[in-house]
Amino acid sequence: MRKSKIAKANKLKTKFLRAIKDWRKPKFATKVFNCCNVCWRIRGYLWNFWICRICFREKANAWELSWVRKSSW
């Protein structure tokens, strides 16, 4: 992933935490916390697993998520 997107996500997170500290309503709160923990993707986020759909599929196919099974198997 590009370094600029990671830097942007970190900047949004610091702005969000600063807004909470000052008792203000933060702007774009979902973009800060709903990011994939592996690749920092914002779209296609699965909140149960804290990762995006692409990383979820890769981990499930590599048997890293042992409790997840394909329905066709």
C-alpha positions in Angstrom: 0.0 0.0 0.0 1.1 3.5 -0.6 2.8 5.4 2.2 0.6 8.4 1.6 -2.6 6.5 2.5 -1.1 5.2 5.7 0.1 8.7 6.6 -3.4 10.1 5.9 -5.0 7.5 8.1 -2.6 8.3 10.9 -3.3 12.0 10.5 -7.1 11.4 10.7 -6.6 9.3 13.7 -4.7 11.9 15.6 -7.3 14.6 14.6 -10.0 12.3 15.9 -8.4 11.6 19.2 -7.6 15.4 19.6 -11.3 16.1 18.9 -12.5 13.6 21.5 -10.0 15.1 24.0 -11.5 18.6 23.5 -15.1 17.3 23.8 -16.0 18.0 20.1 -17.7 15.8 17.6 -15.1 14.4 15.3 -15.3 14.6 11.6 -15.2 11.3 9.6 -15.1 9.1 12.7 -15.8 5.9 10.7 -12.9 6.5 8.3 -10.5 6.5 11.3 -11.5 3.3 13.1 -13.0 1.3 10.2 -9.7 0.5 8.5 -8.3 -2.9 7.9 -5.6 -3.8 10.4 -3.5 -5.6 7.8 -3.6 -3.4 4.7 -5.3 -0.1 5.9 -8.1 -0.5 3.3 -11.2 1.6 4.2 -13.8 0.0 1.9 -15.1 -3.6 2.3 -14.4 -3.6 6.1 -15.7 -6.6 8.1 -16.2 -5.3 11.7 -16.4 -8.9 13.2 -12.8 -9.6 12.2 -11.3 -6.0 12.0 -10.0 -6.7 8.5 -11.2 -6.0 4.9 -12.8 -8.6 2.6 -9.7 -9.2 0.6 -7.5 -9.9 3.6 -10.3 -12.0 5.1 -10.5 -14.2 2.0 -6.7 -14.6 1.9 -6.5 -15.6 5.5 -9.5 -18.0 5.3 -8.0 -19.7 2.2 -4.6 -20.1 4.0 -6.4 -21.6 7.1 -5.3 -18.8 9.4 -8.9 -18.3 10.5 -9.6 -21.8 11.8 -13.2 -21.2 12.7 -14.1 -20.0 9.2 -15.1 -22.6 6.5 -16.3 -22.3 3.0 -19.8 -23.5 2.5 -19.0 -25.6 -0.5 -16.4 -27.8 1.3 
